[in-house]
Amino acid sequence: MVLGLILMEDNWNVPKLARSIIAELVGTFLLIYVGCGGVHGALEMATGSKLGSDGLLQIAFAFGLGIGVSVHLFSDISGGQFNPAVSFALFFAGKQSLVASLILTVAQLGGGLIGCGILHGLLGYCPGAVELNSDISVFGGYVIEFFGTCFLVLTVLATTNEKRGHPPGFLQPLSIGLCIFSLHMFMVPTTGCGLNPARSFVTNVVADKLGSDFHLWIIAPMLSSAAGAFLYKYVLDPHYKTQTHIVTENLAATKGS
């Protein structure tokens, strides 16, 4: 009960919090291990210094399928967040407390560091570090990361919205996996496809690539986290309240007749 008051969640207790922390840590570890491992595989198969379309497809599949399976594994335990932008979007949308979002973010960073550390130990370097294409300005990078993260946040909030009349079920991992897949197809050649401050931070720390423009991979997704959450909560979500009200009125009218 005390923990529930601190977290502002009625159904939180020590075992649930511990399971959620472990789920976020392991899930983020798997995302980094599989996704960034896929980057290594694509680079190994590339001809020359250029990453071809087949390599880009391989990276998109690695991250898209990796996140989809991880969400399927852990969504019933922690929500399958694995991303501070998602965790804070749930807070901004009123679905999770600030304290819970902070705790799970720390777990995500821990899992990501473990994944990057293992890859560095196995491969001698950490693949998957984000960097800005020389043809893209920092402002352009902000725009790309902002709208990409917004797409992800809206996908998460939509697939977990119980007012839509169906439980998340398989739709959550499928929708999120496809979202991540499609975003990587566009964003890998431009910004490295950060979307996730935890993933961007740990890979670039381990790879020793924290450049002067690194702030964009932290600030843009977090700004988008708030913007996407408010857009969904105050503009899109009221549609389902209206639909529920209409269905209720129709049922009442049918019974009355």
Disulfide bonds with the S-S distance in Angstrom:
none
